[in-house]
């Protein structure tokens, strides 16, 4: 299933921020930063990554709703959604 890129802009932007956060976390590890600081950043990156995934899945679910022949795709998206829960 192809998704409209304009509908996925927020997910892409969020993923770009996660990419920056991960780079920052790696730098923090290299610098020997405090464990609590690292955990806070890891939690933030994990939450942002989950939200990006949910955005992508919800976009796909809306596309499936507009395509009655997309039952198999809908089931696959529902499984992906549940894996994020």
Buried (B, 14 or more C-beta within 10 A) or exposed (E): EEEEEEBBEEBEEBBEBBEEBBEBBEEBEEEEBEEEEBEEBBEBBEEBBBBBBBBBBBBBBEBBEEEEEBEEBBEBBBEBBEEEE
